[in-house]
């Protein structure tokens, strides 16, 4: 247990420092959300209607950007080899790294949501709904993205290929996240149905992600 | 000849050299019969002659999902049993599956215009097949991104198995969601609801397309084996010391 705790603490510490990538993710989230009104026009009613979708796409792209560094940074300086050789199961080590990534990069996105909701003219209920769905959905994004990150370690220039591999797997999370947010705003369809499916997706990815990532790392680096 | 005996690439090449012409001939004959039956089939009372796009569209759609299943089995062969030709099978099948998916989307789109009034609709069936197409393209990109084919094989095997979740989603999407695409009418509990005049040509075309896939797949596997041999020879050639001129 202490080995995993040390791994989580180390990852969070590295991510929060300069060049770590956690706060860059929030900055990218802000940039994407700010770009949208330039493209869509300043019509506040339209922005409020599209607000949950814009916030979700921004969070998806921001977490994709920070996922690139999840394993490649460790592969570059050799710590990934140490993790592979250690006695803790690789699946648990991958889960620990993903948890650290979510704490360092996913939670700041959720914290930034109320501020950005203000920019998009979302009212309090809508912002709360989007924040709740992000709390339920960003673990799914991190843990399924981890599969792509592990596959991308075997490549020299992972980058764009990582995005192409991870995005189809993230589409269900996006669909249900936006559906739940819109349901909370409009009030005609139920909020709990898509929200529970979103939670189910997150829980499923908590199990499948580490196993698939560990299999990729084991096979890709020998 | 069991799978373990076929693991020898040379034996595989000699076997396919013998059977591939026969497979190709059988495919051509069945395609000809199927196309003739499709042309002879009656017009639908509602759709007229455009219903005959179904005889091309549906086999393409069935095969796009079937090929991902074949690739998943091959990926299991790579990861679990370490079968030497499993990764060759998986790599060869990916572009063929992508082509079937693309044709299914295009023929479906052409059929949708007269039938639904639109070339595209974001309903569950069309969206999940489009995602399948993107996943095929991502898989092909992953194969090409790693220099060494056997390392690429293991990464691609994991991605194929993770993406296999999309296949039941596509199959049941018309039942789970309110879609514009029609619900299942051939493969469902209680037997098919398609009239025999349409069901027979459809099944003949489906068998013909499956044989087409097997023929193309075996030919592509042969090409991949030869390509790897060529690569090994080139690397051997490149590692020889160069004789400097005196």
Interface residues (C-beta under 8 A of the other chain):
Chain A: X147 X151 X154 X155 X161 X164 X165 X167 X168 X169 X171 X208 X212 X215 X216 X219 X220
Chain B: X79 X131 X134 X135 X137 X138 X141 X142 X145 X146 X151 X152 X154 X155 X157 X158 X159 X161 X162 X163 X166
